[in-house]
Amino acid sequence: MRKPVIGVMGGSSANAKVYAMGKELGALIAQRGWVLLNGGRNQGVMAASAEGAKQAGGTVIGILPDSTDGHASPHLDFAIMTDMGDGRNLLNVLSSDVVIACPGKLGTLSEVVLALKRDKRVILLGWELTDPQFKHFIKIGQLTHAATPDEAVEQVAATLEVLGGAFNVRGNHHGRQSP
């Protein structure tokens, strides 16, 4: 059975608190034996989560927006250069079984929205979305909030246990609706 892939999305800039949170999150994901996937760059939440996962012995995949690995985190096991710019956000989401979104800006928000549209479970770590458009996803449990990395990882574990191999909210592989 393949290992679950946990997408960690977040800002390309992070203050010390958010950086520490991302690093702890990466370590916790690795300690569970899950694969960490992020945007691959050596900055912000991407750098922090990759560093934490590697220091804990985990596997890290980075899906970069660039055509070269010049801005890649040194903590990646696999660097996938897409030359797609922000278009790579869809690849991040489609390649993740569960998405944890740390504080960020529009790029992170786009990943949250794309994940929700593809029936992925999304956990917001350290921030909230209060726009009325998100109330439905909160109500059905597809979008939840976590205050700490430990809480986020526990939510991921519970989601994976319930879904048991069909790693999206509706139990359909690859986010597609069942016939």
BAGULO-629506 format. One record per residue (C-alpha): residue number from 1; y negated, x, z; residue in three letters. Coordinates in steps of 0.05 Angstrom, whole numbers. Example, Ala and Ser with C-alpha at 12.3 -4.5 7.8 and 13.67 -1.06 7.14 Angstrom:
REM BAGULO-629506
seq = 1, north = 90, east = 246, up = 156, type = ALA
seq = 2, north = 21, east = 273, up = 143, type = SER
//
This chain:
REM BAGULO-629506
seq = 1, north = 0, east = 0, up = 0, type = MET
seq = 2, north = -69, east = 27, up = -17, type = ARG
seq = 3, north = -121, east = 41, up = 35, type = LYS
seq = 4, north = -179, east = -7, up = 42, type = PRO
seq = 5, north = -244, east = 16, up = 12, type = VAL
seq = 6, north = -304, east = 3, up = 56, type = ILE
seq = 7, north = -371, east = 4, up = 20, type = GLY
seq = 8, north = -429, east = 30, up = 62, type = VAL
seq = 9, north = -495, east = 12, up = 30, type = MET
seq = 10, north = -563, east = 31, up = 57, type = GLY
seq = 11, north = -630, east = 63, up = 45, type = GLY
seq = 12, north = -641, east = 129, up = 11, type = SER
seq = 13, north = -688, east = 146, up = 68, type = SER
seq = 14, north = -668, east = 136, up = 140, type = ALA
seq = 15, north = -702, east = 151, up = 206, type = ASN
seq = 16, north = -664, east = 188, up = 260, type = ALA
seq = 17, north = -636, east = 124, up = 291, type = LYS
seq = 18, north = -610, east = 97, up = 224, type = VAL
seq = 19, north = -583, east = 165, up = 204, type = TYR
seq = 20, north = -544, east = 170, up = 270, type = ALA
seq = 21, north = -518, east = 99, up = 261, type = MET
seq = 22, north = -495, east = 115, up = 190, type = GLY
seq = 23, north = -460, east = 179, up = 213, type = LYS
seq = 24, north = -424, east = 143, up = 270, type = GLU
seq = 25, north = -404, east = 87, up = 222, type = LEU
seq = 26, north = -374, east = 138, up = 173, type = GLY
seq = 27, north = -334, east = 170, up = 229, type = ALA
seq = 28, north = -307, east = 103, up = 253, type = LEU
seq = 29, north = -286, east = 83, up = 183, type = ILE
seq = 30, north = -249, east = 149, up = 174, type = ALA
seq = 31, north = -216, east = 142, up = 242, type = GLN
seq = 32, north = -186, east = 76, up = 219, type = ARG
seq = 33, north = -156, east = 110, up = 158, type = GLY
seq = 34, north = -200, east = 72, up = 110, type = TRP
seq = 35, north = -235, east = 102, up = 50, type = VAL
seq = 36, north = -311, east = 104, up = 52, type = LEU
seq = 37, north = -349, east = 89, up = -12, type = LEU
seq = 38, north = -424, east = 97, up = -19, type = ASN
seq = 39, north = -479, east = 114, up = -69, type = GLY
seq = 40, north = -461, east = 187, up = -65, type = GLY
seq = 41, north = -529, east = 219, up = -57, type = ARG
seq = 42, north = -547, east = 271, up = -5, type = ASN
seq = 43, north = -600, east = 229, up = 28, type = GLN
seq = 44, north = -608, east = 172, up = 77, type = GLY
seq = 45, north = -550, east = 127, up = 96, type = VAL
seq = 46, north = -508, east = 155, up = 39, type = MET
seq = 47, north = -512, east = 226, up = 67, type = ALA
seq = 48, north = -503, east = 204, up = 139, type = ALA
seq = 49, north = -441, east = 161, up = 127, type = SER
seq = 50, north = -408, east = 213, up = 83, type = ALA
seq = 51, north = -421, east = 268, up = 134, type = GLU
seq = 52, north = -393, east = 226, up = 191, type = GLY
seq = 53, north = -331, east = 207, up = 151, type = ALA
seq = 54, north = -316, east = 278, up = 129, type = LYS
seq = 55, north = -326, east = 306, up = 199, type = GLN
seq = 56, north = -274, east = 255, up = 222, type = ALA
seq = 57, north = -225, east = 276, up = 168, type = GLY
seq = 58, north = -236, east = 217, up = 122, type = GLY
seq = 59, north = -239, east = 207, up = 47, type = THR
seq = 60, north = -307, east = 194, up = 15, type = VAL
seq = 61, north = -322, east = 168, up = -55, type = ILE
seq = 62, north = -393, east = 170, up = -81, type = GLY
seq = 63, north = -415, east = 129, up = -141, type = ILE
seq = 64, north = -478, east = 164, up = -165, type = LEU
seq = 65, north = -532, east = 135, up = -209, type = PRO
seq = 66, north = -541, east = 202, up = -244, type = ASP
seq = 67, north = -506, east = 237, up = -302, type = SER
seq = 68, north = -496, east = 300, up = -260, type = THR
seq = 69, north = -476, east = 315, up = -188, type = ASP
seq = 70, north = -541, east = 353, up = -174, type = GLY
seq = 71, north = -561, east = 303, up = -120, type = HIS
seq = 72, north = -491, east = 290, up = -93, type = ALA
seq = 73, north = -473, east = 295, up = -20, type = SER
seq = 74, north = -432, east = 357, up = -5, type = PRO
seq = 75, north = -386, east = 312, up = 36, type = HIS
seq = 76, north = -357, east = 274, up = -23, type = LEU
seq = 77, north = -284, east = 280, up = -42, type = ASP
seq = 78, north = -296, east = 243, up = -107, type = PHE
seq = 79, north = -364, east = 241, up = -142, type = ALA
seq = 80, north = -368, east = 190, up = -198, type = ILE
seq = 81, north = -429, east = 202, up = -242, type = MET
seq = 82, north = -447, east = 138, up = -278, type = THR
seq = 83, north = -514, east = 153, up = -311, type = ASP
seq = 84, north = -528, east = 79, up = -297, type = MET
seq = 85, north = -587, east = 83, up = -249, type = GLY
seq = 86, north = -589, east = 21, up = -205, type = ASP
seq = 87, north = -535, east = -10, up = -249, type = GLY
seq = 88, north = -485, east = 30, up = -208, type = ARG
seq = 89, north = -498, east = -18, up = -151, type = ASN
seq = 90, north = -450, east = -67, up = -183, type = LEU
seq = 91, north = -396, east = -13, up = -186, type = LEU
seq = 92, north = -407, east = 2, up = -112, type = ASN
seq = 93, north = -395, east = -71, up = -96, type = VAL
seq = 94, north = -337, east = -83, up = -143, type = LEU
seq = 95, north = -301, east = -21, up = -117, type = SER
seq = 96, north = -309, east = -41, up = -44, type = SER
seq = 97, north = -262, east = -88, up = -6, type = ASP
seq = 98, north = -314, east = -101, up = 48, type = VAL
seq = 99, north = -388, east = -82, up = 47, type = VAL
seq = 100, north = -427, east = -58, up = 108, type = ILE
seq = 101, north = -502, east = -57, up = 92, type = ALA
seq = 102, north = -546, east = -13, up = 135, type = CYS
seq = 103, north = -622, east = -18, up = 134, type = PRO
seq = 104, north = -651, east = -6, up = 65, type = GLY
seq = 105, north = -697, east = -33, up = 13, type = LYS
seq = 106, north = -689, east = -69, up = -53, type = LEU
seq = 107, north = -629, east = -27, up = -77, type = GLY
seq = 108, north = -591, east = -45, up = -14, type = THR
seq = 109, north = -612, east = -118, up = -19, type = LEU
seq = 110, north = -586, east = -119, up = -91, type = SER
seq = 111, north = -519, east = -94, up = -67, type = GLU
seq = 112, north = -516, east = -148, up = -13, type = VAL
seq = 113, north = -531, east = -202, up = -64, type = VAL
seq = 114, north = -482, east = -175, up = -115, type = LEU
seq = 115, north = -428, east = -172, up = -61, type = ALA
seq = 116, north = -440, east = -243, up = -40, type = LEU
seq = 117, north = -438, east = -266, up = -112, type = LYS
seq = 118, north = -370, east = -231, up = -120, type = ARG
seq = 119, north = -342, east = -264, up = -56, type = ASP
seq = 120, north = -341, east = -200, up = -17, type = LYS
seq = 121, north = -348, east = -200, up = 59, type = ARG
seq = 122, north = -415, east = -169, up = 78, type = VAL
seq = 123, north = -434, east = -143, up = 147, type = ILE
seq = 124, north = -507, east = -127, up = 160, type = LEU
seq = 125, north = -512, east = -70, up = 209, type = LEU
seq = 126, north = -577, east = -63, up = 246, type = GLY
seq = 127, north = -617, east = -113, up = 206, type = TRP
seq = 128, north = -619, east = -187, up = 187, type = GLU
seq = 129, north = -632, east = -229, up = 126, type = LEU
seq = 130, north = -670, east = -292, up = 146, type = THR
seq = 131, north = -686, east = -322, up = 78, type = ASP
seq = 132, north = -658, east = -393, up = 73, type = PRO
seq = 133, north = -617, east = -373, up = 12, type = GLN
seq = 134, north = -571, east = -333, up = 58, type = PHE
seq = 135, north = -557, east = -390, up = 108, type = LYS
seq = 136, north = -498, east = -416, up = 68, type = HIS
seq = 137, north = -464, east = -347, up = 69, type = PHE
seq = 138, north = -476, east = -341, up = 143, type = ILE
seq = 139, north = -449, east = -411, up = 156, type = LYS
seq = 140, north = -383, east = -397, up = 119, type = ILE
seq = 141, north = -375, east = -328, up = 152, type = GLY
seq = 142, north = -383, east = -287, up = 89, type = GLN
seq = 143, north = -447, east = -255, up = 115, type = LEU
seq = 144, north = -449, east = -233, up = 187, type = THR
seq = 145, north = -491, east = -187, up = 231, type = HIS
seq = 146, north = -470, east = -129, up = 275, type = ALA
seq = 147, north = -514, east = -93, up = 325, type = ALA
seq = 148, north = -472, east = -29, up = 329, type = THR
seq = 149, north = -425, east = 11, up = 284, type = PRO
seq = 150, north = -367, east = -6, up = 332, type = ASP
seq = 151, north = -382, east = -80, up = 323, type = GLU
seq = 152, north = -386, east = -73, up = 247, type = ALA
seq = 153, north = -319, east = -37, up = 244, type = VAL
seq = 154, north = -286, east = -89, up = 289, type = GLU
seq = 155, north = -310, east = -143, up = 241, type = GLN
seq = 156, north = -282, east = -104, up = 182, type = VAL
seq = 157, north = -215, east = -96, up = 218, type = ALA
seq = 158, north = -212, east = -171, up = 232, type = ALA
seq = 159, north = -229, east = -187, up = 160, type = THR
seq = 160, north = -176, east = -140, up = 133, type = LEU
seq = 161, north = -124, east = -169, up = 180, type = GLU
seq = 162, north = -138, east = -240, up = 159, type = VAL
seq = 163, north = -140, east = -223, up = 85, type = LEU
seq = 164, north = -80, east = -177, up = 87, type = GLY
seq = 165, north = -86, east = -143, up = 20, type = GLY
seq = 166, north = -130, east = -193, up = -16, type = ALA
seq = 167, north = -192, east = -159, up = 8, type = PHE
seq = 168, north = -246, east = -210, up = -8, type = ASN
seq = 169, north = -270, east = -272, up = 27, type = VAL
seq = 170, north = -233, east = -325, up = -13, type = ARG
seq = 171, north = -168, east = -286, up = -15, type = GLY
seq = 172, north = -172, east = -274, up = -90, type = ASN
seq = 173, north = -161, east = -204, up = -118, type = HIS
seq = 174, north = -221, east = -170, up = -148, type = HIS
seq = 175, north = -269, east = -226, up = -128, type = GLY
seq = 176, north = -245, east = -273, up = -184, type = ARG
seq = 177, north = -233, east = -346, up = -172, type = GLN
seq = 178, north = -160, east = -368, up = -173, type = SER
seq = 179, north = -139, east = -410, up = -233, type = PRO
//
